[in-house]
Amino acid sequence: MTDPHPRLLVATEFPPNAPGGGPAVVRQMLRGYPAEQLTWWSCVPEVDQKFRQRVSAAAVATIPSRLYPHRRWCAQKSWFLENVWSRWAAGLFRRALREFKPDVVWVIPHGWSIPPLDRVLPGSGIAWHTTYQDYMNIDSYVIRYGVARGWRLAAGGDRLYAGATTRDATSHPMNADLLARTGAPSSQMLHAGIEPEDLAWLKAGVPKQPDLIRIAHAGSIQLEDVFALFVAALETIRPQLPVPVSLEFFGNHSYRNRPWFNPAWMNERGNLPAAELTAALRQCAWGFSPMALTDADPRYNRFSFPTKFISYLAAGLPVITLGHAESSVVKMAQAYNVGVCLTTSDVTAISARLAEALADPQPQTKYLAEIQRCAVTEFDAVRMRAILYDNFRRCAAVTRQKSAAGGA
């Protein structure tokens, strides 16, 4: 009889309880997975258990914080990680495979986890499933690691994707791009999902909001120039709105020292676990999901997809989407009428559209049907997990076949 939960090793850069959208997606997809069947390998050690993701065992090929390329000596540190550390990390990954004896490895090719995984997995005899979340040759990485190295990391991620027994990626455009470049098909778009209890809450209707327009921004701000443009538009129209407006920040970073931050109408709410975040978002009236307004970094803009967009849908919030017309999130917002979709950098035009939208005393009612349709069609968490776990079982079957052939 096939085990519904094969022995699984998650292999990526981040630890089980890391903050951020990518780790949150992995934890959500592991909801209900038996901890005794779950192990983890990462390059970054666990700091705390805030998100309560349990595993039976974990191994860490630690990158010392002083060697991680953030701001200073990035080229030298990146050279060391690629040419020295990655060989040592590969050895630790081989040891983890021997000790944990997984039936399947779930690879999320992120950052410096790519070189050791790319070195070890193809000859390991263990089948793996790859979930691609972000390309490593987007601007934020190549600026730190160097252009050539960023593209080498991206090529390693592509090999981990193409060589997997099963695979998926974070957006429809990324799935299409990977198929065109590698010839390997994806089983689904896998991103943050909307759980049955959230779908039931949406179906029951969204309660009336208080006389305060709370606009939520969940997660880190990747593009501060776009965010500053949005703030400038809000500052222009605040005096003419029928009720006060507040901008609510949910995430791991503080922005109080930014020149655009105004404590008179902005609040930092901190980094909350998923259930608490959804409850807090339900006290808001809108969610804000920005992307770049130019196509200067198409590897990010066109293929990555912000988790915040899905978090807003789960909370029943109409979404203010601001970005380039070719960006993944704008394409989703144009496919489903879930709020206001803006593709201009003209602050006057943005102000006019926001003034019209924010004057609506109950925007959730206007957009609820499309929020529900988008949630069910694109982000059904139960369906996503079912496909993912079926992929894990397919990988486990391949691992058993390889083991039997090797022992024959």
C-alpha positions in Angstrom: 0.0 0.0 0.0 1.3 3.5 -0.9 2.2 5.7 2.1 0.0 8.8 1.8 2.9 10.7 3.5 6.3 9.5 2.3 9.4 10.4 4.2 10.0 13.9 3.0 13.2 16.1 3.2 12.6 19.8 2.4 15.9 21.2 1.0 16.2 25.0 0.6 18.1 28.0 1.9 15.7 29.0 4.7 14.8 27.1 7.9 11.3 25.7 8.8 10.2 28.8 10.7 11.7 31.6 8.6 9.8 34.8 8.0 8.7 35.9 4.5 6.3 34.8 1.8 8.2 31.9 0.4 8.6 30.1 3.7 5.0 30.8 4.5 3.9 29.0 1.3 6.0 25.9 2.2 4.6 25.8 5.7 1.0 26.1 4.5 1.5 23.3 2.0 2.8 21.1 4.8 -0.3 21.7 6.9 -1.3 18.3 8.3 1.9 16.6 7.1 3.1 14.3 10.0 6.1 15.8 11.7 7.7 12.3 12.1 7.8 12.0 8.3 9.3 15.4 7.8 13.0 16.5 7.8 14.7 19.7 6.7 18.0 20.8 5.3 18.9 24.5 5.0 21.7 27.0 4.8 20.3 29.3 7.5 19.8 28.1 11.1 16.5 28.3 12.9 16.1 31.4 15.1 12.8 30.6 16.8 9.7 28.5 16.5 7.3 31.4 16.0 5.4 29.8 13.2 5.2 26.3 14.9 6.5 24.3 12.0 7.7 21.0 13.5 10.1 18.6 11.9 11.6 15.3 13.1 15.2 16.3 12.3 17.0 19.1 10.7 20.5 19.7 9.3 22.1 23.1 8.6 25.0 23.9 6.3 25.4 27.2 8.1 26.5 30.3 6.2 28.2 32.5 8.9 26.3 35.9 9.0 29.6 37.8 8.3 30.1 35.8 5.1 26.6 36.3 3.7 26.8 38.9 0.9 24.5 41.8 1.9 26.3 45.1 1.5 30.1 44.9 2.0 32.6 42.8 0.1 29.7 41.1 -1.8 31.9 39.9 -4.7 34.5 38.3 -2.5 31.9 36.7 -0.2 30.0 35.3 -3.2 33.1 33.9 -4.7 33.9 32.1 -1.4 30.3 30.7 -1.1 30.3 29.5 -4.7 33.8 27.9 -4.8 34.6 26.9 -1.2 31.5 26.8 1.1 29.3 25.0 -1.5 31.6 22.0 -1.6 31.5 21.7 2.1 27.7 22.2 2.1 27.4 19.5 -0.5 29.1 17.1 1.9 26.7 18.0 4.6 23.7 17.4 2.3 25.0 14.0 1.3 25.3 13.2 5.0 21.7 14.4 5.6 20.5 12.1 2.8 22.2 9.1 4.4 21.0 9.9 7.9 17.4 10.9 7.1 16.8 8.4 4.3 14.0 10.3 2.6 11.7 8.8 0.0 11.5 12.2 -1.7 13.3 15.6 -1.5 11.2 18.7 -1.9 13.6 21.3 -3.4 12.9 25.0 -3.3 15.8 26.4 -5.3 16.6 29.6 -3.5 19.9 31.5 -3.0 22.9 29.6 -1.9 21.1 26.3 -1.5 21.3 25.8 -5.3 25.0 24.9 -5.8 25.1 22.0 -3.2 21.7 20.7 -4.2 22.6 20.9 -7.9 25.9 19.1 -7.2 24.4 16.2 -5.1 20.9 15.4 -6.1 21.3 14.1 -9.7 23.5 11.3 -8.6 21.8 10.5 -5.3 19.3 7.9 -6.5 16.6 9.8 -4.7 13.8 11.4 -6.8 12.9 15.0 -6.0 10.1 17.5 -6.6 11.0 21.1 -7.3 8.9 24.2 -6.5 10.3 27.3 -8.2 9.5 30.5 -6.4 11.9 33.2 -7.7 14.6 33.3 -10.4 18.1 34.0 -9.1 19.0 36.4 -11.9 16.6 39.1 -10.8 18.2 42.5 -10.1 18.2 42.2 -6.3 20.4 39.1 -6.5 22.7 40.0 -9.4 23.5 43.4 -7.7 24.8 41.5 -4.7 26.3 38.4 -6.3 27.4 39.7 -9.7 25.7 39.3 -13.0 27.6 36.1 -14.1 27.2 34.5 -10.8 23.5 35.3 -10.6 23.0 33.7 -14.0 25.0 30.6 -12.9 22.7 30.3 -9.8 19.7 30.6 -12.1 21.0 27.9 -14.4 21.5 25.6 -11.4 17.9 26.3 -10.4 16.7 25.5 -13.9 18.6 22.1 -13.8 17.0 21.3 -10.4 13.6 22.1 -12.1 14.2 20.2 -15.3 15.8 17.2 -13.6 13.0 16.7 -11.0 10.5 13.9 -11.3 7.7 16.4 -10.7 7.7 20.1 -10.5 5.6 23.3 -10.1 6.2 27.1 -10.0 4.8 30.2 -8.5 2.9 31.8 -11.3 1.3 31.0 -14.7 3.8 33.1 -16.6 6.7 31.3 -14.8 5.2 27.9 -15.7 5.0 29.0 -19.3 8.5 30.4 -19.3 10.1 27.3 -17.7 8.3 25.0 -20.2 9.5 27.0 -23.1 13.1 27.1 -21.8 13.5 23.6 -20.3 10.8 21.5 -22.0 9.7 20.3 -18.5 6.0 20.7 -17.7 4.7 22.0 -14.4 1.9 20.1 -12.5 0.3 23.4 -11.3 0.8 26.9 -10.2 1.7 26.5 -6.5 1.6 29.6 -4.3 -0.1 30.6 -1.1 -3.5 28.9 -1.0 -6.8 29.9 0.4 -8.1 27.4 3.0 -11.6 26.0 3.3 -12.4 28.0 6.3 -11.4 31.2 4.5 -13.5 30.2 1.4 -16.5 29.6 3.8 -15.9 33.0 5.4 -16.0 34.6 2.0 -19.1 32.7 1.0 -20.9 34.0 4.2 -20.3 37.6 3.2 -17.9 40.2 4.4 -19.1 42.3 7.4 -19.4 46.1 7.2 -16.2 48.0 7.9 -15.9 50.8 10.5 -15.7 54.5 9.6 -12.0 54.3 8.9 -10.4 53.3 5.6 -7.6 50.9 6.6 -5.3 50.0 3.7 -3.1 47.0 4.4 0.4 46.2 3.1 1.6 42.7 4.0 5.2 41.7 3.7 8.4 43.6 2.9 8.5 46.6 0.5 10.6 45.5 -2.5 10.2 48.8 -4.5 10.2 51.8 -2.4 10.0 54.2 -5.3 6.6 52.7 -6.3 5.5 52.7 -2.6 6.5 56.4 -2.2 4.4 57.2 -5.3 1.4 55.5 -3.8 1.9 57.4 -0.5 2.2 60.7 -2.3 -1.1 60.0 -4.1 -2.8 59.2 -0.8 -1.4 62.3 0.9 -3.0 64.3 -1.9 -6.5 62.9 -1.5 -6.6 62.3 2.3 -8.3 65.7 3.1 -11.1 65.1 0.6 -12.0 61.5 1.7 -15.3 61.1 3.6 -13.6 59.2 6.5 -10.0 59.0 7.7 -7.5 56.7 6.0 -4.7 54.7 7.6 -1.9 52.6 6.1 -1.3 49.4 8.1 2.1 47.6 7.7 2.3 43.9 8.4 5.7 42.3 8.2 9.2 41.7 9.5 10.7 45.1 8.6 10.2 48.7 9.9 9.9 51.7 7.7 9.6 54.4 10.3 12.9 56.0 9.2 11.8 56.5 5.6 11.1 60.0 4.4 7.6 59.0 3.2 6.5 57.5 6.5 4.0 59.6 8.3 3.1 58.3 11.8 0.0 60.4 11.9 -1.8 58.0 9.6 0.5 54.9 9.3 0.8 52.0 11.7 3.3 49.1 12.0 1.6 45.9 13.1 4.6 43.5 13.1 5.1 40.0 11.6 2.1 37.8 12.5 1.4 34.1 12.0 -0.9 33.3 9.2 -4.2 33.0 11.2 -3.5 36.2 13.2 -2.6 38.0 10.0 -5.8 37.0 8.3 -7.8 38.1 11.3 -6.0 41.5 11.3 -6.5 42.0 7.6 -10.2 41.4 8.0 -10.3 44.6 10.0 -9.0 46.5 6.9 -10.9 47.8 3.8 -8.3 47.4 1.1 -5.0 45.6 0.4 -2.2 47.2 -1.6 -0.1 45.0 -3.9 2.7 47.0 -5.8 5.2 45.8 -8.4 7.6 47.8 -10.5 6.1 50.3 -12.9 8.9 49.6 -15.5 10.0 46.4 -17.1 13.7 46.9 -16.2 13.7 43.7 -14.1 11.5 41.4 -16.1 12.7 38.2 -14.4 11.1 39.4 -11.2 8.3 41.6 -12.5 6.9 39.1 -15.0 7.4 35.8 -13.2 7.4 36.2 -9.4 4.1 36.7 -7.7 3.5 38.5 -4.4 2.0 36.4 -1.6 0.3 39.5 -0.2 -2.2 39.5 -3.1 -3.5 36.1 -2.0 -3.5 37.1 1.7 -5.8 39.9 0.8 -8.2 37.6 -1.1 -8.3 35.2 1.9 -9.4 38.2 4.1 -12.0 39.3 1.6 -10.2 42.5 0.8 -10.4 44.2 -2.6 -6.9 44.8 -3.9 -5.2 48.0 -5.1 -2.8 46.7 -7.7 -0.1 49.0 -9.0 2.5 47.9 -11.5 3.7 47.4 -15.1 1.2 46.0 -17.5 3.3 42.9 -18.1 3.8 42.1 -14.5 2.3 38.8 -13.2 0.2 40.5 -10.5 -1.3 43.0 -12.9 -2.2 40.2 -15.3 -4.0 38.4 -12.5 -5.8 41.6 -11.4 -6.9 42.2 -15.0 -8.2 38.6 -15.3 -10.4 39.0 -12.2 -12.1 42.3 -11.2 -10.9 42.1 -7.5 -10.3 45.8 -7.0 -8.4 48.8 -8.6 -5.7 48.0 -11.1 -3.3 50.8 -12.0 -0.4 50.8 -14.5 0.5 54.5 -14.6 3.3 56.4 -12.8 1.3 59.7 -13.1 0.5 60.6 -9.5 -2.4 62.8 -10.5 -4.1 59.9 -12.3 -3.4 57.6 -9.4 -4.9 60.1 -7.0 -8.0 60.5 -9.0 -8.6 56.8 -9.3 -7.9 56.2 -5.6 -10.2 59.1 -4.6 -13.1 57.5 -6.5 -12.4 54.0 -5.1 -11.9 55.0 -1.5 -15.0 57.0 -1.4 -17.0 53.8 -1.7 -18.3 53.0 1.9 -18.4 49.2 1.3 -16.0 48.2 -1.5 -15.9 44.6 -0.3 -19.5 44.2 -1.4 -18.7 45.5 -4.9 -15.8 43.1 -5.5 -16.8 40.1 -3.4 -18.1 37.9 -6.2 -14.8 38.2 -8.2 -12.7 37.8 -5.1 -14.5 34.5 -4.5 -14.1 33.4 -8.1 -10.4 34.2 -8.2 -9.9 32.5 -4.8 -11.6 29.2 -5.9 -10.2 29.1 -9.4 -6.6 30.0 -8.7 -5.7 29.5 -5.1 -7.7 26.6 -3.6 -5.3 25.3 -0.9 -6.9 21.8 -0.6 -6.5 21.3 -4.4 -2.9 22.5 -4.4 -1.9 20.2 -1.5 -3.6 17.2 -3.1 -1.6 17.7 -6.3 1.6 18.3 -4.4 1.2 15.3 -2.2 0.4 13.1 -5.2 3.7 14.4 -6.7 5.5 13.4 -3.5 4.1 9.9 -3.8 5.1 9.7 -7.5 8.7 10.7 -6.5 8.7 8.1 -3.7 7.7 5.4 -6.2 10.6 6.4 -8.5 13.0 6.3 -5.5 11.9 2.8 -4.7 12.3 1.7 -8.3 15.8 3.1 -8.4 16.7 1.4 -5.1 15.3 -1.9 -6.3 17.2 -1.6 -9.6 20.4 -0.8 -7.7 20.1 -3.7 -5.4 19.3 -6.2 -8.1 
